[in-house]
Amino acid sequence: MAEQIQTEAGAGPVAPPAGPKQRSVRVVLLALMIAMLLAMLDNMIVGTAMPTIVGDLGGMAHLSWVVTAYTLATAASTPIWGKLGDMYGRKGAFLSSIVVFLIGSALSGMAQDMGQLIGFRAIQGLGAGGLIVGVMAIIGELIPPRERGKYQGMMAGVMGIAMIGGPLVGGSITDHLGWRWSFYINLPLGVVALAMVTAVLHLPKKKSKPKIDYLGTVLLTVGITAIVLVTTWGGTEYAWSSARIMELIALGVASLVGFFFVETKAAEPIVPLHIFRSRNFSLMAGTAFITGFVMFGAVLFLPLYQQSVQGASATNSGLLLLPMLLSMTVVSLFAGRVTTSTGRYKAFPIVGSVLVAVGMYLLSTMGTGTTRLTSGLYMAVLGAGMGCLLQITMLVAQNSVELRDIGVGSSTSTLARTLGSSFGVAIMGALFNSRVQDEMTARGGAGVTERSAQLNAASLAKLPPQLREAYQHAVSSGTHGAFLLGAVVALGALGAALFVKEVPLRGAAAGPAAATTPDEAAASASTPGSAPADAVGSVDRSDADVHEKV
């Protein structure tokens, strides 16, 4: 190798790691998984506890802000945490995000009214924005892309645990310990992750004193906030054509246009626009947006269909998502192993996009007579597609930027997925509600639509048979439209995947001289197995380099 990456203490090249070094890597990865679980699990647990929280604190009118404040803060802070890690060091930024998240959790558990809870949830969201980005960026620096596929199943597994375990854990904690422990439960897990990362993770410190892009940060934050509020309020709090929504759209567009202009002039832009010069990175950012759009829309409407049409309880509807989540985890593990052993990955975004489109189309065919076995098979197809896409998109995005930009590369991809989920829930939700209302009006049960959100399996059973049947048909029609839209949107991911250029993953073997970007290095590589050097001066990172940092 042309230049060995040195340790934090400034020591010279280190011999390949022994067994204890390998174990320390596993300890770091375990800590990272715990931190990621905290961010993903929190909303699931709190959502289950919300009825009890409202009963204790009151403030039913402000209920939606408990979730909105957290989502807004998470989305707005995501790119900022990524840039802070690039500028000042990933370990410090990651530990800071854990501390902020734990402070927000403790304060939320001590809230005495709904206003306090909303404010403290925003603090929690600020920390959560750095948790997921920190995990991705640290893994991106520790693990060479060629080896990173081994850990993809762990990421998908954490997501599955959060989606299935969240409602179960939240319900159990609320029933036996009280709703405040739905926040306090984060503290012991967070302290464990904090201690493990502090003790074991050692990354090179940043010695430069970069200029902070304050104006770009403000403009991006305002733009993201406006977008999330539009997708959250549109069609629910306010009509899509209302003055408030139009004002937010105008504010968001103006802020983002100003942001892109400022970034072309800033010395240290919060999101360096040059990362979009990489075709692969831009395509993967678009794919991440579509993945978020489809996946979170499906996760929202599948339990609703299962409860309203198939008669499942709230708890069972979570468990009925198992076919999707299990297939997602298994396929993600398989894709990671194949990527690690062969260094090739282009087939997975293509196959994944096709499976997602097919899975969403199959889900759109479900009616009032569809069995749970049939819907489970359809969900398994969708989950297999997600397993091909979720981590491969991040892997390719990280491989398409220089090592010094891996934080903003990770945060931009994460932000694209977050915004995609906001748009997916909003647009699919608007279509769903419209079709439900039209169907109920046509069947003479329009009055039920006023309280349709509160119709679970128990309350549905109390309706007259004719009205219950009308509502079930209406929900089936609504999910048909939502899932069919998801299938069409998924075709956009297929279009993006077809144009991805299979650039050799860094870290596979000693490579040629450093190039300006990974894409250019791939174009100049003489053999398929060669690995380009990182543009910031450090060449490909072998297993020895990985363990040397820990």
N, C-alpha and C positions, 0 to 999 in steps of 0.2 A: 504494500500500500504506500502511496505517495506521502501520506502524513497521518500519523496516528492521532486519534482524539485523546486528549489528556484528561486526567481526572481532575476533580475540583481542587485538590491540593497542589496541582501543578506537576505531578509526577510524570515520568516518561512513559514509553510504551510498556504495557503490561502483558504478561503471558496469558494464553488462553485460560479461561476460568476453570476453577476446580468445582467440586460438588457444592460447597457452601455458597459459592457465587451464584450458581444456578438456583439454589434455594432462595437466595435473596431476591432474585428476579421474580420468583413465584410469590414471595411475600409482597413485593411492590404491586404486582398485578392483582393480588387479593385485595389490597387496600384500595386500589383504583376501582375494582368491581363494587366494593362496599359503597364508595362515594357515588358511583354511578347509580347504584340501586337507590340511594337516598333521594336523588333528584327525580328519578322515575316513579318511585313508590309513593312519594308524598301526596301528590294530587289524588291518587287512587284511594289512599287511606282517608284523606280529609273529605273527599266527596261522599264517602259512606257515613261519615260523622256529621255532615252538615245539618240534617234534620234535628239532631240533638243539640247542636251548637245554636241554631236559631231558637229552639225552645228555651235555652238557657239565657242567651244574650239578647234575644229579640232582633229587631232590624231586618225583618223579612224583605223589605223593599230594597235593601242593599246586599242581598244574598249573592247575587251574581258577581259583585265586586270582589268577593273573597277569592274567587277563581281568577277573575280578570286581572286583578292587581298582581297576582303571582305570575300569570302568563305574560303580562306586559313587561314586568321587570326582567323576567328571564330572557325574553326575546331581545329587549333593548340592550341588555348587558352582555349578551353572547359575543358580539364582535369586539367589544371593549376588552373583555377578559382575554380573548385570543391575542390581541395586540399587546396587552400588558405582559403576557407570557413571552412574546417575541422580544420585547424591549428589555425587560428586567429579569427574566428568568422564569421558567415554567414552574419550578418547585415553589417559589415564593408566591406566585400568582395563584397556584392551585391551593396551597395551604390557606391563603387569605380567603379564597372563595368558600372553603369548608368552614372557617371561623364565622364568616358573615352568615352562612346558611344556619349554623348552629345558634347564633345569636337571634336570628329571626325566628327559629323554631322555639327557643326558650321564651321569647317575648310573646309569641302567638299563644303559647300554652298559658300565659299569665294574663291574657287580654280580658278586660272587664266589660267591654262593650263592642259592638260591631265595628265602630270606627277604628278603635285600636287594633282589632283583629285584621282589618283591611290593610292598615299601615304596616303592621308587623309581617303580614304575608308578602307585602312588596319587598321588605328587607330579605325575607326568605328567598324570594324570586331572584333578587340580585345575586345572592350566593349560588343559587341553582344554575344560573347562566354560566358560571365559571366551572361548575363541577363536571358537566358532560364534555365541554370543550377542553378542560384540563386533562381529563382522562384520555381523550383522543390525541391531543398534542403530545402528551408524555409518552404514550405508547408509540406515537409516530417518531419520537426522538430515540426511544430506547430500542425499538424493534425494527430491523430493516424491513422494507415492504415485502420482500420475498418471504420472510419468516412470519410476517404479521397475520397471514391467513390462518395460522394455527389458533389464533385467539378470537376469531370471528364468532364462533359458536358461543363463546363466553358472553359476548355482547348481546347476541340474540337471546341467550338464556336469561340474562338479567332482565331484558325487556319482557320476556314471557312471565318470569316470576312476578314482576311488578304488576302486569295486567291481570294475572290470575290471583295472586296472593294479596294484592292491595285491598280489594273489597272484603275478602275473608278476614284479613288482619284488622282492617279498620272496624268492621262490625264487632269482632271479638273484643278489641281494645275498648271501644265505646261502651259495650254492654257490661264489661267486667271492671274496667279501671276508670272510665269516664272519658269524655271527649278531649280533655286537655292532654291526655297521654297519647293521643294521635299525633301530637307535636313533640311531646317529651321523648317519645320512642326514638327520635332521631339523635338525641344527645349521646347515649352510650355507643351507638354505631358510629357516629361521627367522631367521637373521641378516639375510638379504636383506629379508624382510618387515619386520623390526624397523627397519632403516635407512630403508626407503622410507616407512614410516608416520611415523617420527620427523621426517624431512626435509620431507615434503610435506603431511601432514595437520595442519590447524590448526582447532580447534574452540573455542568459548567456554569459558573456565574457570569452574568453580563457585566462588563466593565465600562461600557459606553454610557453617555448621558444624553439620550436622544431628546429631541424636542417633541412635546406632546401636541397632538393635533386637536386642540380644544374645539375649534369651530366645526371641524368635520365630525367630532364626537357628538356635539349638540344637534347638528343637522340630521345625522343618522338616527339618533335617539328619537327625535321628533317625528321623522319619517316613519320609522318602525312602529312607534306608538300610534300614529294616525292610522296606519294600515291595520294593525291588530284591532283597534277600536271599531273601524269600519266593518271588519269581518265579524266582530263580536256583537255589535249593536244592530247591524243591518238586518232588517226583517224581523227583529225581536223588539228591542227597545224603541227603535225608530224605523219608519218605512224607508225602503231603499232610496226613494225619490225625495226624502225629507231634506230640509235645509241643513240640518245638523250633519247628516251623512255627506251631503255635497261639500260642506265646509271642510270636513275631515279629509275627503278625497283631495280637495284642492290643496290643503295644507300638506298632506303627504306627498303629493306630486311635486309641489314647489320645494319642499325640504330635500327630497331625494335628488332633484335636478341641481339644486344648490350644492348638495353634498358631492356629487360627481364632479362638479366644477372645482370645488375646493380641493378635492383629492388630487387633481392634476397639478396643483401648485404647492401642496404641503410638503415639507421636508421629510416628515415621518407620517404618511397618511395612515389613518386608522384601518382602512382597507386598501392596500396598494392595488391600483387598477391593473398593474402589469401582470398580476396573477391570471387575469382573464385572457391574456394573450395566448395562454396554453389552451388549445382546442379541447383537450381532454378535461381540463379543469372546468371549463365553461359547460361542457356537455354533462359532466357529473353533477354540477350544481343544479342544472335543470332537471336532471333525473332525481336528485334528492328532493326537489320541490314536488315533483309528481308523486314520488313515493310517499311523502308526508300527506299529500292531498288524498291519495287513495286509501292508505292504511288507516289513518285516523278517522276518515269517513266511515270505513267499514267497521272499525271498532266501536264507533258511536251507534250505528244503526243495526248491527247484528243483534246485540242484546235487546234492543227495542223490538225487533221482529220476533225474537225468541220468546220474550215475555208476553207480547200482545197477541201473537198469532199461534205460537206453539205452546203457550201456557206455562213457560218455565218461570221459576221464582227468580228474584234478583241474584241470589247466590248461585243458583244453578246456571243462569245465563252466562255468568263469568266462567264457570267450569266448562260450559258447552263451547267456549272458544278454544279449548284445548287442541282440537285437530289442527287449527290454523297455527297456533303457537308452537306445538310440537314439531310440525312439518317445517316451520320456519327455522327452528333451532337445528334440526337434523340436517337440513339442506345447507344451512349456513356453515355448519361444521364440515360437511363434505366439500363445499366450495372452497373453504379455507385450506383444507388438506390438499386438494388438487392444485390450487394456486401455489402453495408452498412447494410442492414436489415438481411441478412443471414450469412455474413462472408465467403461466398463461392465464388470462382472465377474461378476454373479450367475450367469450361465449356466454359467460354467466349473466351480464346485463341483457344480452339479447334473449336468452332463454327465460330469464326472470321476467322481463317485460311481457313476453308472450304469455307466460303462465299467469301473471297478474291480470292481464286483459281477459284471458279465458276464464279465470276464477271469478272476476267481477261480473262477467257476462252470465256465468252459470248461476251466481247468486241472484242476478236480476230475474231469473226465470222462476224463482221460488214463489209459491202461492200459498193459499190457506191450507192446502192438502199436502204440502211438502213435509216429509218425515225428517226427524232429527238426524237419522243416518245419512240421508241424502244431503242435507245442508252441511253436515260434518265433512262429507267428501268434497263438497264444493269449497268449503273453508280450507281444507288441506291443500287443494290446488293453489288457492290464493296465498297460503302460507309458504308453500314451496317457492313461489315466485318472489315473495318478499325475502326469503332466505338467500336467494341469489343476488338480490339488489342491495339490501340494507348496508352491509359492511363493505361490499365491493366498491360501492360508490365512494365511500370515505377513503378506502385504500387507494383507488386510482386518483382521487383528488389530491391526497397527500403526496403521491408519487409524482404529481404534475407540477409541484411548486418546489422552490429551493428550501433547504433545511431551515434557513433563517425566517422563512414565511410560513412554516408549518402550522403555527398557532392561528394566524389569520386564515390560512387555508382550511383548517379544521372548523374554525368558528363560522366561516362563510358557508360551508357545506351544511353545518348544523342549523344555521339561521335559515337557509333555504328550505330545509325540511320543516322547520318550525312554522315558517310562513305558509308553506304548502299545506300543513295541517290546518292552519287557521282558515285559509281559503276553502279547503275541502269541506270542513265542517259547516262553514257559512253557506257555500253555494249548494252543496248537497242537501243541507238542512232546509234552505229556501225551497228547493225543488220538492223535497219530501213534504213539507208543510202544505205547499200549494196543491199537490196531488191528493193529500189526505182530505183537505177541505173540499176540493171538487168532488171527490168520491162520496164523502159523507153527505154533501148537499144533494147529489144525484140520488142517494139512497134514503133521503129523508131523515138523516140523523145529524144535521148540522150543529145542533146544540152541544153535542159531545166534543166537538173540536175545541171548544173553549177550555176544556179541562183535560185534553188528550194527553198532555205531558204527565198527568198524575195517574193515568190509567195503567196500573200494573196488573199482574195476573189475579190478585185477590179482588181488587175493585172492579176489574173487568167481569168477573164472575157474577157480580151483583147486578149487572145491567140486564134488561130484558133480552131474551134470545135474539130477537130481530135486530135490536140496536147493537148487540155484541157482535153479531155476524157482519153487520155493516161496517163496524169499526175495524174488524179484522181484515176485511177486504180492502178497506181504505189504507191501512198500514202496509198491507202487501203491495198495493199499487204504489204507495210512496217509496218503499224500499226498491221496488222495481226501477223506478225512475232514477233514484240516487245511485244504485249500483250500475245501471246502464251508463250513466254519465261517467262513473269511475272507470268503466271499461274503455270508453272513448278516450279519456284523458291518459290512460295507461299506454295507449298507442303512441303518445308523444314520447314516452320513455324508450319505446322500441326504435323510433326514428333517431333519437339521440344515440342509442347504443350502436346502431349500425355505422355511425360516423366516428366511433371511438378508435383511436390508433393504439394498437397494442405495443406500448413502450415497455422495454425490459424493466423489471422491478429492481430498484437499487438494493444492493447488499447481497446479490446472488453470487458474485464472484468478482475478482479484481477486474477493473474496467479500464477504458481509455482515459485520456486526459479530460479534465473538467470542461464542461460546455456551459453555455449561458443558461439554458433551461433543460429540464429532463427530456422534453420533446425533441429539442435539437440534438441532444446527446444520442437519443435513440436513432435519429435520422442518420447520424454519422457513425453509428456502431457497425463494426465490420462483421460481427457474429451475433446470432440471436441470443447467445448466453451471456454476452458481455453486459456489465452493469455500469452506467454512467456515474461519474463522480458528482457529488453535491457542488453546486455552484458557489457556495460560500467558502470553499477551500478544503473541506474535509471530504475525503473520498468515501466510497461505499463502506457501509458499516457491517462487518462480519459479526459472527456470534461473539468473538472475543471483545469487540468494541461494545456490544450490547452489555455484557456483564461488567466491563471495565467501568461503566458509568454508574453501576449500582453498588 
